[in-house]
Amino acid sequence: MKTRRNVRAVLLDGDHLVFLRRGWPGGSSYFTTVGGGVEPDDADLEAALRREVMEEIGATIGPVTEFLTLTEPGERVTVVQHYFRADVLDMDPDRRNGPEMVDPDVGDFSPVRVALDASALAALELQPNELAAYLCEYVRSLSA
């Protein structure tokens, strides 16, 4: 069976988290983490994560910490999602440069800042559910 590795970033920007709003004309939007597939020329998972963050939201990030790994078995390909936490050092959407930016079929692909609040996170309907539950619990523990 083939395995595909993806890297995903949970980004803290001050007292906000940064996600992507995705959607297509005529369809509903959803929210997800910044990230994507590990490419053959990426030196490692961290290099892939830094590349994806720059491509998708035009940001540089500080040190990264992997906190969650989810495996999605498929009939032909198993996808392993590596979730990392990092602080945003700077962000300029004009620096976005990934293939998503030039493909008209991609639709809405916008960075969104969300208050570091469990109710704000729950309102996003963030996918996957395991990540949403983890983040809600994490944010609740910060306010306790």
N, C-alpha and C positions, 0 to 999 in steps of 0.2 A: 504494500500500500504506500502511496505517495504522501508525504507530509509537507504542508505549507506553513511557514512561520510568519506571523504578523506581529507587529509591535504597536502598542496603543499607549497614549499619554493622557494621564489625568494631570492637568496643569493648574497650578495655583498661581494666581496673579493678584497679589495683595489679599484682600478679603473676598475674592471671587474665584470661581473655577471657570476654565475656558473649555468649551465644547464646540462641536460643529453642528450647525443646523443643515440637514440634508433634505432635499425634496425635489420634485419634478413638477412641471406645469400640469395643473389639473389633479395633482395627487396631494396627499397630506405630507407635512414635514415631520421629521423625527430628529432626535438628537443623538449624537454619538461622540466618542472620543476621537481625537486627532490620531492618525496613524495609518498604517497600511502594511503591505508586504515587504519582507526582507528581500532585497535584490542581491544577485550574485556578486556585485562589486562592493557591497557593504562589508566593512571590516568585521563587524559584529552587530549584536542586537542594538547596542547603544548608538552606534553610527547610523544604523537604519532609522532609529527613533529620531535622532537629531535631523536627519535629512527630511523625514516625513513632516516634522513640525515646521521646518522652514518652508517646504513646498506648500503645505496646506494652509498655514496661517501667517507665514512670514515672521516667525519668532525664533529667538535663541533661548536656550534653557540652561539652567544650572545643573548641578549634579543630579543623577537619576537613581531611583531605587525601585527595583522590581518588587511588587507586592502581591500580584495575583497572576496565576496562569490558568487559562481555561482551554480544555481540549474539546474540539467538536468533531467527532468521528463522522466520516461520510462514507458513501459506498465506494468512491474512487480516491478521494483525498481527505486526509485528516488535517484539520486546521488547528494549529496551536497559537493561541492569542496570549502574548506576553504583555501585561499591564505594568506600566511604570508611573511613578509619581515624580514630578519635577516642578520647580519654580520657573515662571516666565521671567527672563531677564529683560527682554525688550520684545516688542511686537509691532510690526508695520505691515498691514495687509498688502501694501503695494509691492512687497518683496515676494509674495506668493509666486511660485513658478512651476508647480507640478503639472503633470499631464491633465489633471482635473480642470485646470484653469483655461485650457484651450479646447476642450471637448464640449461642443454645444449640447450633447446628450446627457451631460452630468447633472444639469439643473442647478438648484440652489446649493451652495457649498460655502456657507458663511460662518465665520467665527462668532461665538456668542459668549458673553461673560454672564455668569450666574452667581448670585449671592451664595456665600458659604453658609447655607441654611438648609436643614433637612426638608422643610416644606417646599422650598424652591426646587430642590433636586427631585422630590417626588412628583412635582407638577410637570417635569420635563418628559416623563415616560422614557427615560434613558434606557438604551439597550446595550448589552444584554442585561437581563433581570438580575443575574448574580452580581454584576458590577454595581448596578443601581442600589441593591440591598447593602452591599459592602460600603458604598460611599455614604448612604444615609446613616448607617450605624457609626461610621467614622465621624461624620459631622455632628451627630448627637453627642458623641463622646467628647468632642472639643468643647461643647457648650456646658457639659456637666461639671 
